[in-house]
């Protein structure tokens, strides 16, 4: 009886692992001027367009990371343009270059 219970639990765990989407963020850049982080790049569960950024899907991770960095740049510039930031547009541009290069901070 104990073996069958363990076997059933193992099967259930394996099935759930196969069904549940992988939600590891492929975006590793952690810089966040003004608290604006790069948008997460997640698994879309679509084998033809496997990467998702805020609901938009992409065929490769490079395009998804580009969108993630672009969205962060737009948010950063929105703060600069609202005059609520203690940094400049040049700082946002420098952060975008680091984001695109995959370098944290």
C-alpha positions as CSV (number, residue, x, y, z in Angstrom):
1,X,0.0,0.0,0.0
2,X,2.8,2.4,0.9
3,X,4.5,1.8,-2.5
4,X,1.4,2.4,-4.5
5,X,0.8,5.7,-2.6
6,X,4.3,6.9,-3.3
7,X,4.1,5.8,-6.9
8,X,0.8,7.8,-7.4
9,X,2.3,10.8,-5.8
10,X,5.4,10.6,-8.1
11,X,3.2,10.3,-11.1
12,X,1.0,13.2,-10.1
13,X,4.1,15.4,-9.5
14,X,5.6,14.4,-12.9
15,X,2.3,15.2,-14.7
16,X,2.0,18.6,-13.0
17,X,5.6,19.5,-13.8
18,X,4.9,18.7,-17.5
19,X,1.7,20.7,-17.6
20,X,2.7,23.8,-15.6
21,X,4.5,26.4,-17.7
22,X,8.1,27.3,-16.9
23,X,7.9,30.8,-15.5
24,X,11.6,31.5,-15.1
25,X,12.5,35.1,-16.1
26,X,15.0,35.0,-19.0
27,X,15.6,38.7,-18.4
28,X,18.6,38.8,-16.0
29,X,19.2,42.6,-16.1
30,X,18.5,44.0,-12.6
31,X,19.2,47.7,-13.1
32,X,16.1,49.8,-12.4
33,X,16.5,53.6,-12.5
34,X,13.6,55.2,-10.7
35,X,12.3,51.7,-9.7
36,X,11.5,50.8,-13.3
37,X,12.6,47.3,-13.8
38,X,13.1,45.5,-17.2
39,X,9.9,43.6,-18.1
40,X,10.1,39.9,-17.4
41,X,10.7,37.5,-20.3
42,X,8.6,34.4,-19.7
43,X,7.6,31.2,-21.3
44,X,4.5,31.8,-23.5
45,X,3.6,28.1,-23.7
46,X,3.4,28.5,-27.5
47,X,6.0,26.3,-29.2
48,X,6.0,28.5,-32.3
49,X,6.5,31.8,-30.3
50,X,8.0,30.6,-26.9
51,X,8.9,33.9,-25.3
52,X,6.4,36.4,-23.9
53,X,6.9,40.0,-22.7
54,X,3.7,41.5,-21.3
55,X,1.5,39.3,-23.5
56,X,3.4,39.9,-26.7
57,X,5.1,36.7,-28.0
58,X,8.4,36.2,-29.8
59,X,10.1,33.5,-31.8
60,X,13.5,34.0,-30.1
61,X,14.8,35.2,-26.8
62,X,16.9,38.0,-28.4
63,X,13.8,39.7,-29.7
64,X,12.0,39.3,-26.4
65,X,14.9,40.7,-24.4
66,X,15.1,43.7,-26.9
67,X,11.4,44.4,-26.1
68,X,11.9,44.0,-22.4
69,X,14.8,46.6,-22.5
70,X,12.8,48.9,-24.7
71,X,9.8,48.8,-22.3
72,X,12.2,49.6,-19.4
73,X,13.7,52.5,-21.4
74,X,10.2,53.9,-22.2
75,X,9.2,53.8,-18.5
76,X,12.5,55.4,-17.5
77,X,12.0,58.2,-20.0
78,X,8.4,58.7,-18.9
79,X,9.8,59.5,-15.4
80,X,12.4,61.9,-16.9
81,X,9.7,63.6,-19.1
82,X,7.4,64.0,-16.1
83,X,10.2,65.8,-14.3
84,X,9.8,63.4,-11.3
85,X,13.3,61.8,-11.8
86,X,16.6,62.7,-10.3
87,X,18.3,61.3,-13.4
88,X,18.4,62.3,-17.1
89,X,17.5,60.8,-20.4
90,X,21.2,60.1,-20.9
91,X,21.1,57.9,-17.8
92,X,18.1,56.0,-19.2
93,X,20.0,55.5,-22.5
94,X,23.1,54.2,-20.7
95,X,20.8,51.8,-18.7
96,X,19.3,50.6,-21.9
97,X,22.7,49.8,-23.4
98,X,23.6,47.8,-20.3
99,X,20.3,46.0,-20.5
100,X,20.8,45.1,-24.1
101,X,24.3,43.9,-23.4
102,X,22.9,41.7,-20.6
103,X,25.0,43.4,-17.9
104,X,23.4,44.0,-14.5
105,X,23.7,47.5,-13.1
